[in-house]
Each structure stands twice: as structure tokens, then as C-alpha cells.
Amino acid sequence: MKTATVNGQEISAEAVNFEMDRLVRFYMNHGMTMDEVKKNLGKLRDKALEQAIGAKLLLDQASRLELPVTAKDIDAEVAKVVEQVGGEENYRQALAAQGISEESFRKELEKGARVNMLVNQACAHVADPTEDEVSAFYAAHKSEYVAEPKVLCQHILVKTEAGDGEEKKSAALAKIREIRERIVAGGDFAEEAKKHSDCPSGRDGGSLGWFGPGMMVPEFDKAAFSMKKGEVSDVVTTQFGHHIIYKADEQPGGAQTLVDVHDQIKDLLRHEARGRAMDDFVADLRSSAKIEYKDATGCSCDHGGGGCGCHGHGDGHSCHCHD
């Protein structure tokens, strides 16, 4: 796997993974399927590395400029995080679990806020896409906008482990069957999930939200999509244990209209336009930076703003960089 250093500082695997996660989520939100993600993992990983390099250059530039961030700004960012994790107690627990003090976390948020300010400055000239541009993009890519079917489900899990003995396995199966009987007899699925589910979703009544084909393990996936709306499944056994599923709603797949995808396309075009502006901005930063790449063979290339050509010699591998 290719790695890189910027001005002598290594780009961490965590930084690349962070960018990779952002890329995958963005492209999946804009129509890329999980199969397409898997086919393009190499390209996505390379792109994630480049974005991590860009993020490092932006962070260093923002630090040099000392863009003004107030304590009030950081308080607002902390409040967003607290809301995202479900409250002050969860926030404290998350910091403790990662071994991070609140002071250190606030400093990281301050760095991020400065980078956001720098990005907004670099993209200040970028206009929003026009309605004509949105319509033209849809017309050119209409065949790509086909929605997969989706289902909205709740589930209850009674866990089993690979090393469980027969007695423990039998007890788990008996427990999930008893839960199902109570629900079929009129019991509340969400309450049973809160009391008895071994899945973290139990806190939310077993809700899994909307999901499409292939997002769950095969046995669960098959059951969820074969059920009728409003049904409670029989016991479904997967690698995680025994489940029962309630299918709350479903959406059929099919072609999407411009109205369906208007905001999605507008967001994509805006993202691409800002991306081009940031590419230009980061290119200027790269021109004065020393960036070294190293591939899985141990070959390394140093360059600033120039190109890099790699040439093999017999069984060896050497790199020659040129301006």
C-alpha cells in the first residue's frame, strides 16, 4: 500500500482511512453501489491518500496564517459533537475511551475550524450550480439514476457465539422464540427490543433505519426483502445469533425523476466545483512542499511541484523524479 510524507511528516493510516470513509460515504450517497465501491477500492484508496496530503497541507497553511477562532466557535463545535453522540455523558465516555482530554479535543476542533475557514476563503468565488446545469447533468446521466428497493425494519437479536455449547445455543433459541410469541400475541416490538435485544439498536426499539439489498448479512437480507410490510419474521439465524424482524415499510426500486434527485445533483455539482477550486489552491501549496511517496516495494519518490517517473531495472526498482 502506498504511503506518503509531507515535509518530512508521515501521513498516518488513520488520516487516510478518515478520508477513505468520507469518500465512500459521499459516493454511496450519490449513487455508487457497494459492488462498485469494492471494484474501485484501489482508486479510492489512492484518492484518499491524495486528500489526506491535501488536508495536511491545508492544516499547516491554516496554522501559519493563524486564522482567528474564538472560544465561542469551539463551544459551538463541541455542542454539535455532544448532540451527535447522544448527550454530555456519552461525550465524556467517548473522550475517556479514546484517552483524549477535553482540552486536547478542543485543540483538534480549533485546527479543524481554521481549515474550514481556509477552505471557505479558497472557495468564496465558486457559484452555486444553475438550474440549467442541474437539468443538463440529469439528462446526460438519466440512466444512472435508478433507485434500489429499500426496506425499513426493526429487529431483536439474541446473540450466540461460535464456542457456545448446545445448552447455551438451545437457551438462546428458546429465548428468541418466546419473545416472538409475545409480539405475535400483541406485544410491543420496540419495548421487547429495548428489554431483550443484544444489538445496540435495542436502545432505539430495534430500529435499523432504511437499507437496501446487500447491506445486511445474506440470511437477514433475504428475510427482510421477502417479507410483507407489517409482518414479523420467523426466527432468522445468522453468524451473530438469532433474530426476529419487523418490516415497518418498503420502497420499490425504479427510475428516479429530476425532482427526486434534484438536490442530490445540485450538491454533487457544488461539491465538484468546490473540489476544482480546492485542487487549484492545494496545487499551489504542493508546489512549495516536499512530498515523498513510498509504495509496497519500499520504492520512494521525492518531489515538490514536479512529476515523478518510476522505472524498473531488472529485479530492482528505482525512482527518478524530475521537475
N, C-alpha and C positions, 0 to 999 in steps of 0.2 A: 504494500500500500504506500502510495506517495505521501511524503510529509514535506514540511517547509519551515524555514526560519525567516524572520523579518528583522533586519538589522541585528542579527545575532541572537534573537529571541525566538524560541521554538513555538510554533503554532500547536497548541495542545490538541490531543484527540477529543477532549471534551468540547473545545471550541468548534471543531469540525463536525462533531456529532450534533451539536446545537444547531448549526447551520443546515445540516442534513435533515433534521427533524422539521425545521421551518420550511425547507424546500418541498419535502414530501407532503406536508400538510397543505401548503399553498397549491401545489399541482393537483392534489386529490380534490381539493375544494373547487378546482376549475376543470374537472372532468377526467383527470388521469385515473385509470383503474389500478388496482393493486397489482395485477399482472403486468401492466405497463411499467409500474414503478420497479418491479423485480427485474424486468428486461433491461431497464436503463440505470441500474444501480451504479455501474461504473461511471457513467457520465454524470450522474447526480453527485456521486462522491467527489469527483474532480471539481464540479461546480461548487460544492460545499467548501472544499479546501480554498478555492479562489475567493469565495465570500468571506471565509474566516480571515484570510490575508487582508482583504479589504477592510473588514471590521477592525483588525489590529491597527492598520494604517489610520483609519478614522479616529480610533480611540487615542492613538498617540498625537494626532493633529489637534483633537479637541482638548487634550491635556496641555499642549503647547500654547494654545490660544487662551486657555483659562476662561472659557465661556461662563458667564455668571449663572449659577444655580443657587437658589435660596433654600433655606431650611424648610420653608413652606412648600416649595416644589417637591422636596423629598418626602415630606409628610403626606402629600397627596399621592405620591407613588407607593408609599408604604400602605396607605389606606386601600389602594387598588389591590395590592397583593393580599392583604388581610381578607378582603371581600372574596377574592378568587379562591382562597384556601378554606373558606368557611368560618372565619372568625378569629379573634385575637388569640384564643387558646391554641388553635391549630397552627397559627402563625408562629407562636413561641415554640411549639413542639417541632415544627419543621426546621427552624433555625438550630435547635438543640440537636436534632437527628443528624444534621449536616455539619455540626461542630462549628457553626458560624455565629459570631456575636452580632448583636443588632447594630453596633457601631460599624463593623466591617460590612454588613449587608447594606447599610445606608450609604457607605462609600462606593460600593458597587453600583447602587442605584444612581448615585451622583454622576459616576462615569457614564452610565447609560443615558442619563438626561442630557449630558453635554454632547454626546454623539448624536442624539436625536435633534438637538439644536443645530448642530453642524449639517446634518442631512437636510433639515428643513431649509437652511440657508442655501445649500447647493441646489435644491430643487425648487426654489422660490419662483423661478421663471417658467416652470412647467405648467402648462394649461391643462384643465380637465378635458377629456375626450368629448367631442361634439356628438350630437345625436346621429348625424350623418355617418360619423366614423363608427359608432356602435352598430348602426344598421348595416353598413358595408361589411364589417367584420362578421356579423351574424350570417349575412348572405354567402360570404366566402367559406364559412365553416359550418353551415347549417347541418350537414350530415353528421357532424361530430357531437351535436347536442341531442343525445338520446339518453333519457334518464333510465337508470336501472330500477327495477321494483324495490320497494323498501317496506320494512315492517317495523311496527312499534311494539315492543314486548317488555314484559316483566318476567323475572324468573326467581326461583328459590333453589339454592344449592345446598346439598348435604355432602360435604367433602369425603372423599376416600383417598387413601394413599396406596402406592404400589406395594408397600410391605405389610399392609393390613392383613390380619388373619381372617379366616372365614367367619368367625363370630362377630368381629367388628364390621365386616362387609355386610353381613346379614342385618345387623342392627341399623346400619346406615340406610339400607334399602327399606326396612320396616318403617323407619322414621319418615322418609320422604313419602311413602305410601299413606301413612297416617295423616300427614299434612295435606296431601291431595284429597283424601276423603273428606276432611273438614271443609276444604274450599268448595268441593263439588256439592257438599251438603248446604252451602250458603255462606261459608266463612269468608272473611275479607282477605283477599290475596296479599294486599300491601301489608296488613298487620301481621299475617303469618310470616311474610318475608322479613319484617323488622325483628320479629322474635326469634326466628329459627334459621334464616339463611346464613350460610358460611361465606357468602360472597359480600365484598364491601358494598355492593349495590343494595344490600338489605336495608341499609340506613335510609335509602330513598324508596322503600317499598318494593325493592327488586327491579326498579326501572333500569333498562338498558338503552333507552332512547331509540331513535331511528337507526336502523342499519341495513346495509344492502347485502346481496349474495357474496359469500366468501369471506365475510368479516368475522364470522364465528367459526369454531371448530366444526368439521363436517357433520357430525351427528346432530349437533344443536342447530346448525344452519338448515339441514334437511327438514327437521321437525318444524322449525319456525315458519318456513316458507310453504309447507304443505298443509298447515293448519288453516282453519277458517277464522275470520275475525270474531272475537268474543269467546273463543274456545280455550279450555285448559288442556294441556297435553297430557298424555300418559307419561310415565317416568322415562326420562331420556338420560342414558348413561354415556358419559364422555370420560376423557382422561382425568378430569377434575373431580368427578364424582357423579352423583345422581341429581338431576334437575327436574323441575316441572316448570312449564312455560305458560304464560297467559298472553295471548295475542290481542292487544288493545286496538290496533288499527293497521292498515296497509295502504300502500300507494302502488298502483300499477306502473310499469315502465312504459316508455314510448317517446316519440319525438317531442322536443320542447320548443315552444314558440319564442319569439323575440321577447314578449312580455315576461315569460318565465325566466329568461336568462339575461335580461337587460342589465340589471345591477351587477351581475357576475361578470359580464363582458366589460362593462364600464370600469369595474375595479381592476380587471386584468389589463386593459389598455392603459389605465392610470399607472398601474404598477410597472408596466413595461416602459412607459415614458419616463417615469422617475428613475427606473433602472438604467436607462440610457444616459440620463443626466449624471447619475452617480458613477457610471462607468467612466465617463469623461473626467469627473472630479478625482476619482481614485487613480485613474491613469496618470494624472499629474503628480499625485503623491507617490506612485510607484516609480516614476522617473527619477526620483531622488532617493529611493530606498534601495537597500541591498537585500535581495530576496534569493534564497538558496532552496532549491528543491532536491529531495532525495527520494529515489524510487526504491522498490523492494529489493533490488540487487545491491543497494548501497551506493549506487552512482549518484553524484551530486552535481548540480549546476548552479553557478553563481551568476546573477545578472541584476542590473539595475533596470534601466528602461529599454535595454536591447533585447534581441531574440536569443533563443537557445537552441543549438542543434546538437543532437546526440548521435554518435557514430560508433558502431561496434567494430572491434578489431580482433578477429579470431575468436578465442574464448573469453577475451576480456571485454570491458565496456568502459569507454571513456566519453566525457562530455566536453565540448568546446563551445564556449559562449562568445558571442560577438556582438558588437554594437552596430 
